[in-house]
Amino acid sequence: MEKTWNPTQTQINFMADIADRENGATLFELKLEGKEYKSGTVNTLVAKGLVTIDAEKRAYDCDIVYNGVKVGRITKQASVYRLVK
C-alpha cells in the first residue's frame, strides 16, 4: 500500500498566506501580521517542491533596546519564501 502525503492545515494556511505575494514573504513578515509559522512546517513544503526559497535573503535593520533605551542597531537576514505556481 502506497502512502500519500497530505499537507497539514498549518501548511495549507502558510501556502495561502504567501500565494498572492509578488515579492514572497519571510517568516518574520508573517509574524508581524500575527501569523506565526515554524521553519519545520515550511521545510517540508520546500522538500515537496510546493514552496521555494529565494537565493538571496531579505535584510532588516533592527534597533537593539536594553531596559527601554536604544543601545545599538543590527541588520538581520531572513529567507524569502514563494509558492510554486
Backbone as a printed PyTorch tensor [residue, N CA C, xyz], in Angstrom:
tensor([[[  0.8370,  -1.1810,   0.0000],
         [  0.0000,   0.0000,   0.0000],
         [  0.8830,   1.2460,   0.0000]],

        [[  0.6370,   2.1270,  -0.9200],
         [  1.4360,   3.3420,  -1.0570],
         [  0.8970,   4.4380,  -0.1450]],

        [[  1.8180,   5.1050,   0.5650],
         [  1.4200,   6.2020,   1.4400],
         [  1.2880,   7.4740,   0.6160]],

        [[  0.2400,   8.2120,   0.8830],
         [  0.0730,   9.5070,   0.2400],
         [  0.2970,  10.6000,   1.2750]],

        [[  0.9700,  11.6420,   0.8360],
         [  1.2440,  12.7580,   1.7280],
         [  0.1890,  13.8340,   1.5090]],

        [[ -0.3250,  14.3620,   2.5770],
         [ -1.2570,  15.4780,   2.5340],
         [ -0.7400,  16.5620,   3.4680]],

        [[ -0.7800,  17.8200,   3.0310],
         [ -0.3030,  18.8930,   3.9050],
         [ -1.2140,  19.0580,   5.1110]],

        [[ -0.6110,  19.5160,   6.2160],
         [ -1.3850,  19.8080,   7.4200],
         [ -2.1520,  21.1150,   7.2020]],

        [[ -3.0810,  21.4070,   8.0900],
         [ -3.8320,  22.6630,   7.9720],
         [ -2.9030,  23.8650,   8.1000]],

        [[ -1.8930,  23.7550,   8.9500],
         [ -0.9150,  24.8400,   9.1040],
         [ -0.1650,  25.0670,   7.7940]],

        [[  0.2220,  24.0080,   7.1180],
         [  0.9160,  24.1320,   5.8370],
         [  0.0050,  24.7290,   4.7700]],

        [[ -1.2470,  24.3280,   4.7660],
         [ -2.2180,  24.8960,   3.8220],
         [ -2.3770,  26.3910,   4.0810]],

        [[ -2.4700,  26.7710,   5.3490],
         [ -2.5860,  28.1920,   5.7040],
         [ -1.3620,  28.9770,   5.2600]],

        [[ -0.1670,  28.4110,   5.4600],
         [  1.0680,  29.0880,   5.0490],
         [  1.0730,  29.3190,   3.5410]],

        [[  0.7310,  28.2870,   2.7820],
         [  0.7180,  28.4350,   1.3190],
         [ -0.3000,  29.4860,   0.8800]],

        [[ -1.4330,  29.5490,   1.5420],
         [ -2.4380,  30.5670,   1.2250],
         [ -1.9150,  31.9640,   1.5480]],

        [[ -1.1740,  32.0900,   2.6580],
         [ -0.6460,  33.3890,   3.0700],
         [  0.4210,  33.9270,   2.1200]],

        [[  1.1580,  33.0560,   1.4520],
         [  2.2110,  33.5450,   0.5450],
         [  1.8010,  33.4900,  -0.9230]],

        [[  0.6390,  32.9350,  -1.2170],
         [  0.2130,  32.6930,  -2.6020],
         [  0.1880,  33.9500,  -3.4660]],

        [[ -0.3260,  35.0450,  -2.9620],
         [ -0.5050,  36.2430,  -3.7830],
         [  0.5490,  37.3160,  -3.5440]],

        [[  1.6260,  36.9560,  -2.8940],
         [  2.6790,  37.9390,  -2.6050],
         [  3.7200,  37.9150,  -3.7150]],

        [[  3.7110,  38.9470,  -4.5000],
         [  4.6160,  39.0350,  -5.6440],
         [  6.0850,  38.9920,  -5.2270]],

        [[  6.4000,  39.5650,  -4.0690],
         [  7.7850,  39.6190,  -3.5930],
         [  8.0950,  38.5320,  -2.5750]],

        [[  7.2200,  37.5470,  -2.4470],
         [  7.4280,  36.4980,  -1.4650],
         [  7.2330,  37.0370,  -0.0580]],

        [[  7.5270,  36.2200,   0.9320],
         [  7.3700,  36.6340,   2.3270],
         [  8.3650,  35.8900,   3.1900]],

        [[  8.7660,  36.5310,   4.2710],
         [  9.6240,  35.8880,   5.2610],
         [  8.7590,  35.4830,   6.4510]],

        [[  9.2640,  34.5720,   7.2540],
         [  8.5360,  34.1800,   8.4560],
         [  8.3840,  35.3800,   9.3910]],

        [[  9.3740,  36.2700,   9.3830],
         [  9.3290,  37.4760,  10.2070],
         [  8.1970,  38.4020,   9.7720]],

        [[  8.0530,  38.6120,   8.4640],
         [  6.9770,  39.4740,   7.9590],
         [  5.6090,  38.8990,   8.3210]],

        [[  5.4640,  37.5930,   8.1790],
         [  4.1930,  36.9570,   8.5290],
         [  3.9190,  37.0750,  10.0250]],

        [[  4.9660,  36.9610,  10.8320],
         [  4.7990,  37.0800,  12.2840],
         [  4.3200,  38.4800,  12.6610]],

        [[  4.8280,  39.5050,  11.9660],
         [  4.3800,  40.8730,  12.2180],
         [  2.8950,  41.0380,  11.9280]],

        [[  2.3580,  40.1820,  11.0610],
         [  0.9270,  40.2040,  10.7290],
         [  0.1170,  39.3170,  11.6740]],

        [[  0.7840,  38.7070,  12.6530],
         [  0.0960,  37.8580,  13.6090],
         [ -0.0140,  36.4050,  13.1820]],

        [[  0.7440,  36.0200,  12.1500],
         [  0.7170,  34.6450,  11.6380],
         [  2.0770,  34.0140,  11.8890]],

        [[  2.1430,  33.1050,  12.8420],
         [  3.4280,  32.5250,  13.2140],
         [  3.5490,  31.1000,  12.6810]],

        [[  4.6090,  30.8590,  11.9340],
         [  4.8990,  29.5360,  11.3780],
         [  6.3010,  29.1170,  11.7960]],

        [[  6.4810,  27.8440,  12.0210],
         [  7.7870,  27.2910,  12.3620],
         [  8.4800,  26.8440,  11.0810]],

        [[  9.8010,  26.9220,  11.0800],
         [ 10.5560,  26.5530,   9.8810],
         [ 10.3590,  25.0860,   9.5070]],

        [[ 10.1370,  24.2160,  10.4790],
         [  9.9170,  22.8000,  10.1840],
         [  8.6840,  22.5740,   9.3280]],

        [[  7.6520,  23.3520,   9.5720],
         [  6.4330,  23.2730,   8.7720],
         [  6.7270,  23.6590,   7.3260]],

        [[  7.5160,  24.6960,   7.1570],
         [  7.8300,  25.2210,   5.8310],
         [  8.8350,  24.3240,   5.1090]],

        [[  9.8170,  23.7800,   5.8320],
         [ 10.8400,  22.9390,   5.1970],
         [ 10.2380,  21.7330,   4.4890]],

        [[  9.1790,  21.1660,   5.0270],
         [  8.5130,  20.0440,   4.3770],
         [  7.9280,  20.4820,   3.0370]],

        [[  7.3500,  21.6730,   2.9890],
         [  6.7790,  22.1870,   1.7440],
         [  7.8600,  22.4480,   0.7070]],

        [[  9.0250,  22.8900,   1.1600],
         [ 10.1610,  23.0950,   0.2520],
         [ 10.6230,  21.7420,  -0.2950]],

        [[ 10.7440,  20.7600,   0.5820],
         [ 11.1910,  19.4280,   0.1710],
         [ 10.2180,  18.7880,  -0.8120]],

        [[  8.9390,  19.0810,  -0.6740],
         [  7.9180,  18.5280,  -1.5710],
         [  7.8060,  19.3200,  -2.8710]],

        [[  8.5420,  20.4340,  -2.9870],
         [  8.5250,  21.2270,  -4.2100],
         [  7.3360,  22.1650,  -4.3340]],

        [[  6.6490,  22.4260,  -3.2380],
         [  5.4840,  23.3100,  -3.2650],
         [  5.8410,  24.7620,  -2.9720]],

        [[  6.9600,  24.9600,  -2.2930],
         [  7.4330,  26.2880,  -1.9050],
         [  8.9170,  26.3700,  -2.2380]],

        [[  9.3600,  27.5420,  -2.6850],
         [ 10.7860,  27.7500,  -2.9540],
         [ 11.3410,  28.8010,  -1.9900]],

        [[ 12.6590,  28.7860,  -1.8530],
         [ 13.3710,  29.7770,  -1.0550],
         [ 14.2590,  30.5720,  -2.0060]],

        [[ 14.1450,  31.8970,  -1.9680],
         [ 14.9880,  32.7470,  -2.8180],
         [ 16.4570,  32.5340,  -2.4740]],

        [[ 17.2970,  32.6870,  -3.4830],
         [ 18.7400,  32.5420,  -3.2750],
         [ 19.2740,  33.6430,  -2.3470]],

        [[ 18.7200,  34.8380,  -2.4740],
         [ 19.1560,  35.9520,  -1.6220],
         [ 18.1750,  36.1510,  -0.4790]],

        [[ 18.7220,  36.4040,   0.7030],
         [ 17.8850,  36.6620,   1.8730],
         [ 17.4890,  38.1280,   1.9080]],

        [[ 16.4180,  38.4230,   2.6180],
         [ 15.9480,  39.8020,   2.7820],
         [ 16.5310,  40.3440,   4.0800]],

        [[ 17.0550,  41.5630,   4.0200],
         [ 17.6990,  42.1740,   5.1880],
         [ 16.7500,  43.1410,   5.8920]],

        [[ 16.8660,  43.1950,   7.2330],
         [ 16.0820,  44.0880,   8.0750],
         [ 17.0210,  44.8030,   9.0270]],

        [[ 16.8500,  46.1060,   9.1450],
         [ 17.5890,  46.8640,  10.1520],
         [ 16.7640,  46.8660,  11.4290]],

        [[ 17.3880,  46.5030,  12.5360],
         [ 16.6910,  46.3880,  13.8170],
         [ 17.4150,  47.1830,  14.8900]],

        [[ 16.6360,  47.8490,  15.7250],
         [ 17.2020,  48.5400,  16.8790],
         [ 17.4540,  47.5280,  17.9910]],

        [[ 18.5190,  47.7410,  18.7400],
         [ 18.8080,  46.9340,  19.9300],
         [ 18.4130,  47.7980,  21.1300]],

        [[ 17.4600,  47.2930,  21.9120],
         [ 16.9450,  48.0530,  23.0400],
         [ 17.2210,  47.2810,  24.3260]],

        [[ 17.7740,  47.9750,  25.3060],
         [ 18.0540,  47.3820,  26.6150],
         [ 17.4200,  48.2600,  27.6780]],

        [[ 16.5260,  47.6810,  28.4550],
         [ 15.8110,  48.4210,  29.5100],
         [ 15.1670,  49.6960,  28.9720]],

        [[ 14.5900,  49.6080,  27.7790],
         [ 13.8780,  50.7430,  27.2070],
         [ 14.7570,  51.7820,  26.5350]],

        [[ 16.0640,  51.5430,  26.4810],
         [ 16.9840,  52.5030,  25.8750],
         [ 17.6240,  51.8710,  24.6370]],

        [[ 17.5880,  52.6040,  23.5220],
         [ 18.2280,  52.1100,  22.3000],
         [ 19.7430,  52.1610,  22.4980]],

        [[ 20.3880,  50.9910,  22.3600],
         [ 21.8310,  50.9100,  22.5950],
         [ 22.6080,  50.5460,  21.3330]],

        [[ 21.9010,  50.2940,  20.2430],
         [ 22.5990,  49.9500,  19.0160],
         [ 21.6410,  49.5820,  17.9060]],

        [[ 22.2380,  49.1020,  16.8370],
         [ 21.4800,  48.7240,  15.6500],
         [ 22.1530,  47.5160,  15.0250]],

        [[ 21.3510,  46.6130,  14.4740],
         [ 21.8760,  45.4020,  13.8420],
         [ 21.0630,  45.1020,  12.5900]],

        [[ 21.6860,  44.4430,  11.6390],
         [ 20.9810,  44.0050,  10.4410],
         [ 20.7880,  42.5040,  10.5280]],

        [[ 19.5460,  42.0760,  10.4220],
         [ 19.1920,  40.6520,  10.4270],
         [ 18.7920,  40.2620,   9.0130]],

        [[ 18.9560,  38.9770,   8.6880],
         [ 18.5520,  38.4840,   7.3770],
         [ 17.6010,  37.3160,   7.5410]],

        [[ 16.6490,  37.2060,   6.6140],
         [ 15.6550,  36.1390,   6.6790],
         [ 15.3990,  35.5730,   5.2930]],

        [[ 15.1020,  34.2810,   5.2360],
         [ 14.7910,  33.6150,   3.9760],
         [ 13.4410,  34.1010,   3.4430]],

        [[ 13.3730,  34.2280,   2.1150],
         [ 12.1500,  34.6470,   1.4390],
         [ 11.5170,  33.4220,   0.7960]],

        [[ 10.2560,  33.1650,   1.1340],
         [  9.5290,  32.0030,   0.6170],
         [  8.5360,  32.4360,  -0.4430]],

        [[  8.3970,  31.5860,  -1.4740],
         [  7.4310,  31.8270,  -2.5540],
         [  6.7200,  30.5230,  -2.8730]],

        [[  5.4450,  30.6360,  -3.2100],
         [  4.6600,  29.4860,  -3.6060],
         [  5.0060,  29.1240,  -5.0430]],

        [[  5.2120,  27.8450,  -5.3270],
         [  5.4790,  27.3840,  -6.6850],
         [  4.1430,  27.3530,  -7.4120]],

        [[  4.1000,  28.0020,  -8.5590],
         [  2.8250,  28.0680,  -9.3060],
         [  2.9000,  27.2540, -10.5660]]])
